[in-house]
Amino acid sequence: MKDIEKLIEKYAVAGPRYTSYPTALSFSESADKERLAELAASRDAEASLYVHIPFCRSLCWFCGCTSSVCTDAAVADPYLGLLDAELALWRDSGLGKRKLKQLHFGGGTPNFLTPEQIMRLGGIIEKYFSIDKSDCEFSCEMDPRTLTAEKVKAFADIGVNRASIGVQDTNPETQKAINRVQPQSMNLEAAEWLRSNGITNINVDLIYGLPLQTAQTFKKTLSDTLDIGPDRIALFGYAHVPWAKPSQKLLEKNAIPAPEEKVRIFLEAKEFFEGAGYEYIGLDHFAKPGDPLIKARQNGSLHRNFQGYSTRAGLDTMGIGLTSISETRTSYRQNYKLMEEYSASVLGGKLPIERGIILNGDDIIRRGIIMDVMCLLKVSYCQYGVDFKTYFADAIKGLGEMEKDGLVEMRGDGFEVTSLGRLFLRNIAMLFDGRLSQGGQRYSKTV
Ligand code: SF4
């Protein structure tokens, strides 16, 4: 443990999570929006759809998502109308009726919607896309505090087949300190409703580094997680960025774990989940053996996007709704973050793209390498169409240092990430990032 702690001290720097490359900090309002729209419509193929539901019943003080707090579900009615109108604009701009291989509802809280609104959303999506329900990973983030059996049934009826239950931490003291009181009985009830409605693929999302957490208190959360019986677990490190998310200041009323304790919590959790039979995918993800994520890593189809790891590489991702990010092979674009601007754009008949980036040749090469590090845990120099050792001479020097630390193993024609190196994937990927200076210290710590 001591050696790992030393390495963590050495490598804990500010850096991206690489859900995209270039990261969102490189997106620009001056990007050519017409070209971005053309690139979105240029491939009539299979696709992945992300739908953002930007409402929550109350604010969790750690939260970094784009969401507004409301108690009246009726606020979502006009928003669903805007999603419908946005998709109509895309259809009119030439986007054909794509076949969805992946669909994700995120937020905010998708289960802020009533059962009727969930059914309406399902109908809107079916108007513009075709979905083969037997071959589409259709996932939804769920908050047990506002979930009901009727909502779960509605999600199942429109085809949801995977749910991510937001648990975070089951310790009542930590829950009070983050303004998210959620007894374990609610988590168990949510899992039961999901399974009895046929949604048997269950993820649990946890967060370490929250106030009043210690490796000792977190043990209960770990065993509570096993009681829920998820097939995937995401254990996210809390990123304290109060300059960007002022509500996080409220967490400072209670002790936030020191970096060494945070590391201890993560390492003990990793050991616990591995001991319980889960495989560490890397970064913050664990999955049961035989899970599609593990198979996707083995057959090279693991991908990373704004929702984290995904099993479907090579798909364009289309994000609709407030603040959603979309991805094509050569571009990223993001919708407006403010409701007034998003709504004015859609109602005015204009695609609601606020910013984006069209990748240049160098970005495309670096993106390929960074995604291979993050997803496949190996890089073969011959695959990127450049004289790798010359093009990335500085990165190779950095890899030499990481090899001494046991994070990578160099081969003549590439390198592989070791099992220790999986803890430092972001640092390894950073060696190939040509735009780090554009994000500076605004990123969270890598470990
Ligand atoms: S963590 Fe989820 S439920 Fe809590 S405020 Fe953020 S989006 Fe809403």
Residues whose N, C-alpha, C, O or C-beta is under 5 A from the ligand:
A	BS01	SF4	C56 S58 L59 C60 C63 C65 S67 G107 G108 T109 D143
